[in-house]
């Protein structure tokens, strides 16, 4: 097997989310969402720990990079509590926690919200089935 056919990507190391105001974006992720701030590279980047994956907030460097981010789904164990706490911190939710997929062993619940830069984010909860 040659080296080209043996490459298989599996682990995500870093995700970038566009911001237009770095200080405002960093404050939202640090203070409002309570994420661990790793470091900042002024004036264009700030880095946070998302459970071992580095989340980079970055001011777009070129026009073709200036677009909304993909949706980040933050896994929580109690979606109703997380929703209530974040809402009390001023987070604007697009949806209340809702069942989106009943699965064999659990139910998948989501609640979408927006960050300070208007990117869509979501809470994700896998509620175990009652036994």
PyMOL commands that set and color helices and strands:
alter all, ss='L'
color gray80, all
select helices_A, chain A and resi 22-32+63-65+79-88
alter helices_A, ss='H'
color red, helices_A
select strands_A, chain A and resi 14-19+36-41+45-50+53-59+72-75+92-93+98-102+106-114+120-128
alter strands_A, ss='S'
color yellow, strands_A
deselect
rebuild
show_as cartoon
